[in-house]
Amino acid sequence: MNQHTDTIAAIASAPGAAGVGVLRISGPQVPAIARALLGRTPRPRHAHFTSFRDAQGQPVDHGLLLHFPAPSSYTGEHVLELQGHGSAVLLDALLHRVCELGARLARPGEFTERAFLNGKLDLAQAEAVADLIAARSQAAARAALRSMEGVFSRRVETLLQALVALRVHVEAAIDFPEEEIDFLADPAIAAQLAALRVQLDELLRETQRGLRLNDGLRVAIVGRPNAGKSSLLNALAGNERAIVTAIAGTTRDVLRESVSLDGIALELADTAGLRETDDEVEREGVRRAHGELERADVALLVTDDQHANTDLVLFAHLPADSERLVLVNKIDLAHAAPHAETRDGIRWLWASAKTGEGLDALREHLKQLAGAGSGEGAFSARRRHVLALETVREHLARTAHALAVSRAGELAAEELRQAQHALGEITGSYSSDDLLGAIFGSFCIGK
């Protein structure tokens, strides 16, 4: 239990007029503040109706007072919740009175930070609290709730235990250099490492889906000029967001649009047509289009039957983990029927952005890529979680090289130690003050 000597207070309900407003207080002064407001010692976890009064005894508001003694509270400390009318003026007056009684204003996220420091939540669960509040869809809210309940943390802990077991095995082998037996050549070590890498890759894929559910799927719409990129953006957005003309090169800059498909958030980026050009403005647009490709979760290539195979060169320099999707557009002109198939791991769809034929299949595929239908085990995640797991993957790859090629047990052990450290940063078993400050500083005040 991390002991704090100060007591914090904040308005926990949203700004603006409402039927009910909530004030939250946490810390050692809570019992004294509760007695001062109620006039007697409150019964734990019991709603007391009372009149909240200022220092002169004048009523500020009427409402409910609830006391949650430590450690059975959200923060693990003594917690007091005051529920009054949702007026900003009344809540500010009540907050002022609580501060007179010994509390101070809480920093953003300080309640959840104390819950983490007191062992009520790990770091991934604490982040899921903010993700749940900010969820933009039912799917994202369900995923955040599962992370808050510890689904993601348990998966990380299982992986961490397997990594520690392998580390123990490797370091035990290093401790017996005088033995004639080469313990590092033990097939059990190679098997453990191979199983660990498979387990990690699976968790990384699920974490990437959780990130997309949380942040939304970033889709870069690319292709040659007049392929129908802007028409597709308009069709998916449901309005005339982009200018569409028969003149090649109409789109010069990146045009972004947020779209919700059955509650799944998509961030669409319509880009300039990719071609060689002497126009300085259009050339800058092409450069920005390539930048969008590198940052996107999905590269959506819009093409037609005539150029489909040659346009695939646009995928050549994409990051390895980027999803690739080909939309063969203008089937209305080719008198073709909408359909879909998979070629070399790339999904191809035939549709018409102009008539809408085949676009439902595109929408469904984008929803699946964004994490819809991931199953009851889906959880929310953040970009730092993905980066941490990618770091672990790099250390395990170097471990495999150290064991199989260099035959250097000390190097393998060091790589495993660093992998354990990177994995521990996800749940907070290893964490710096700077990391904690950045995470909890992004929370709303009162949470």
N, C-alpha and C positions, 0 to 999 in steps of 0.2 A: 504494500500500500504506500503510495507516494503522498506524504503529508504536506498540505498547503496551510499556511498560517493566515492567509487572507480569504475573504468571502467575496464572491463575485455575484453580480446581478445584471439582468438584461431583460428587455421586452422580447418575448419569444414568439409572439404572434406577428402576422404580417402588418406592414404599415397601412394606415387608412382606417376609415370608419368600419366597424363590424359589430356584430351582436355581442361577441365576447372577446376580451383581450387577456393575454396571459403574461405574467411576469415570473421569471424563474430566478432562484437564488440558490447558490451552492457554497458550502464551506463551514468552518467551525462556528461561526456566529449565528448560523441558522436557528438553533433552538432559542437563543435570546431574542432574535428578531421576531420569531413566531410568537413568543410570549408577549412581547411588546405590542404586537398588532392585535392578538386575540384576547389578551388580558389574562390568559392562563396557559398552562402547558398543553399543547394540542395532542390529540390522540393520533398515534402513527397511522398513516394511510387511511385517514378518515376525513371526509369533506366537512369543514366547519363553515357555516354561514355567519359572516361577521360584518361589522362596519369598519372599514379602513380609515384611520384618522391621522391627521398631521401632527406636528410637534406641539401645537396649541390645543389639541384635542378636537379640532373641527373635522367633521366627516369629509373624506376625499371621495369615497365610493363605497358601495356595498358589493360583496361578492363572496367567493369561496376561498378557503385557505386549506392547503393540503401539505402535510409534513411527511417526508420520507427519510427516516433515520439512516445513518451509515451502518453497514455498508450496502444495505438493500435499497439502492437508488441508482439512477442512470449514471451518475458520476462516481459512485462509490463513496461519496461524502454525504453529509447531511444536506438534504435538498428541500426547498420550500417552493411551492407553486401557488401564486395568487391569481385567481380568475375573477376579473371584473368586467365592466362594460368596455366595449372596444372603441373607446375614444382616445385619440392620441394625447389630448390634454390631460385626461384622467390618468392614463398610464404613465405619462411623464411625471405627474405629481406623485404618484405612488412610487415610482422609481427613485425620485428625489428623497422621499421619506425613508425608503429602505437604505439608501446610501447614508442618510443621517444616523441610522441605527448601526452602522458599521460595515456596510458592504461597499464595494467599488464597482465601477462599470466593467463589464466583461469584454475581453477582446473577441473578435470574430472567431468562432469555433472553439472557444476556451472550455465550454462545458464538455464537448466531445473529446477534446484533448485531455481533460482530466479523467474522463472515462477510460481513455487509452492508457494513460500513465498509471491509473489505479487498477489496471488489469480487467476492466469490465468488457473491453473490446480490444481486438488487435487492430493494427493499422489498416488493413484491407477492409475490415468491418466498419471502422470509423469513416473511411472514405465512402463506403456504400451508403452511409447515412445521408451524406450530401448528395450522392447520386440519386437516391430515392426521392429527395425533395425536388431535385431538378429534372426528374424523369419527364420525357416528352411523349411517351407512349405507354400503353398498358404493358407491352412486352418489356420495355426498359424498366418499368416500375417493378414488375415481377422479378426480373433478373437482379435488380438492386436489392430487393428484399431477400433473395436467396443469398447474395453476398453478405448482407448484414447478419443473416442467420448463421454464417460461417461456412457455406458450401465451398467457396473459393479457397478460404483459409485452410480447410481440411485437405483439399487437393494439394495445396502447396506444402502442408505439413507432411503428407504422405511421401511426396517427392523428396522433401528435406531429410526424412528418416532414411530413405533408400540411399541418398547421397552420403549421409554420415556413415552408414554401414559400409559403403564402398571405401570411403576415406579411411576408416578404421582398418579395413582389410589391407589397403595399400601401405599404410604406415606401419602395420605389423610386419609386413614383408621387408620393409626397409630396416627394421630393428634387428634382422638376423642376417647381416651381410657375410658373416663368416661361414654360414651353412653352405654346403655344396649344392643344395637344391635351390633352383631359381624360383622363388616364390612369386615373382612378378609375372612369370610365364604360366602361372596357374590359370587354367581355362575358366575357373569360377570368377576370377576378376574380370576377364574379358566379357563373360556372360552378364555379370552384374552391370558393367558399364554399358553394354549394348541395350539391356532392358531399361536402364535409366534414361538413355537417350531417346528411346521410343516413347517412354512415359512422358518425358519432357516435351517432345514434339506434339503429342496429343494435347497436353495442357496448354501449350503455346497456341495451337489452333483454336481451342475453345476460348482462350483469353482474348485473342484477336476478334472473335465473334462477339464477346462481351463488350469489347471496346466499341465496336460498330453499333451495338445496341445502345450503348451509353452516349456516344458522341454523334451518331449518325454516319451513314455510309457516304464517303466522298467519291463522287463519280466524275471523271473527266471525259467529256464528250469530244472526241477528236476525229479527224479525217481530212480528206482533201476538200478544197473549196467547192461549194454547191452540192455537197453530198447529202445535205438535209439535216445537219446538226442543229441549227436554230429551230427548224420545224419540229424536230424531236423534242427539244427543250420546251417549246410551247405546248406540245401535246402532253408531255408529262406534267408540266406545271398547271395545265388547264386554263391558260390565258396567253395572250399575245405578248409575252415577255420580251422576246427577241425580234428584231427586224428581219423579215424574210423577203428577199428579192431574187430575181434571176441573175443579178450581177455578182460575179465571183469576188470573194474577198469583202463581203459586206461587214462581217464580224471582224473587228480589229483588236479588241481588248477581250479579256476574260469576263464573261457575264455569268454571275452566280445566282442561283435560285434555290431556296429551301422548299422541299416538297415532302408531304406526308402521305405515305401509301399505307392505308389501313393502320395508321398510328406509328408506322416505321419511318424514321426521319432519314431523308436523303439530302445531301448537299450536291447539287448539280453545277457543273462548270462548263459552259459552252465556250469553246475556244476558236481562235482564228484558224482558217484552213491551212493545213500544212503543205507548203510548197516553196520552191525557190522564187524569190521576188526581189526586184530592185527598189520597191517602195519601202522607204525607211520605216514608216509607221506600221505597215503590214509585217515587215521583218521583225519588229519588236513584238508584235502580236504572236508571231510564230515562236519566238523565243519564250514568251510567257506560256504558250500552249505546252511546250516541252517541259517547262517547270511544273505545270499542273499535272502532267502525266507522272512525273517523279513523285509527287506528293499524294496522289490519289490512291484510294483503296481499290478502285475499279477503273480500268482503262476501257472505255466503251468506244470502239471503232465503228464509225458510220461509213458505209461504203455502198457499192452496188454490184450487180453481177459481173459487170465488165471489169471492175478494178479490184475485186475482193481479194484475190490471191496476192497481187502486187502490193496492195496497201498493208499487208501484214508486216512489212518491214518497219512500220511505225512502232511495233511492239519490241523491236530488237534491243533497245537500251533500257527497258523497264526493270525496276527492282524485281528480284526473284519471287518475292511474296505477293506481288501485285496480281489481282484478278484480271483476266483478259476476257473480253466479251466482244463479239462481232455482230453488228446489226446490218444485215443486207437490206438496204432501204429501197424504196420506190418499186415495190412489187406490183403496184397498180399499173405502172407503165410497162412492166415486163409481162403483165397478165399471169403472174405466178400466185400460188396459194401460200398463205403463211404457214410456216413449219419451223422446226428446230432440230438441231443435231449437234453432236460433240465431235470435234476433230482435234486429235493430238492434245487433249486436255483443255481445249478452248471451246466455249459454248458459242454456237452460231444460231442466230435467229433471223428469219425472213419476215419483213413487215413493211408497212407503209406509214411513215410519220404523217403524211397528208390525209389519208383516209382513216387511220387508226387501226387498220387490220393488223393483227399480230402483236399489237402493243401490250395486250393483256398478258401474254406470255413473258414479255420483257419485264413488265411490272412484277410479276410473280417471281421471276428469277432474281431481280434486284432485292426483293424482300427477303428471299432466302439467303442471299449473300450478306444482307444486313443483320442476319441473326434470327429472323422470324422462323418459327418452327424448329428451333434448336433443341427443343425438348424440355422436360421438367427440370433437368439438371443445369440449364443455362444460368449463368451468373454475369453480373456486371463487372467491368474491369476498366482500368485507366491506362493511358499510354505508358506511364512509368512502369506498370506491371509487365507490359509487353517488352519494353526495353530491358528490364531486369531478366526476364526469361531468355531473351536473345543473348544477353551477356553470359548467362549460365550455359547456353548451348555452345557458345564460342569456347568457354573454358573446358567443357567436356570434350569438344573436338580436339583441343590441344592435349588433353589428358590421354585420349586415345593414341595420338601421335607419340607422346612421350613413352607410353607403354609398349607400343607395337614397333616403333622405329628407333627412337633414341635409347630405349631400355633404361630410362632415367626415372627411377622411382621417386627421387626427391622433387623433380619437376612435376611429375604427375600429382604428387601429394599437394604441392603448392597450388596447382590449378584447381584441384578439388576444394582446397580451403577457400580460394577466391570465389568459386562457384557457390559454395555454402553461404558466403557473406552476401553475394548478390541475391540469392534466393531469400535470405533472411530479411533483406530490406523490404520485401513485399508486405510481410506481416508485422514488421517492426522489431523483430528479435535482434536485428542490427539496424540502427538508425542514427542519423546525425541530427543535431539541433536545427541545422539549416533545413534539412528535409522536413522535419516536423513543422517548422515555422511556415514553410511554403504550402504544406498540405492544409493545415488548420487555418491559415490566413485566408484561404479561399472560401471558407464556410460563412454562412450568414451569422450575424450577431444573435445570440440567444440559443444557438445550437452548438 
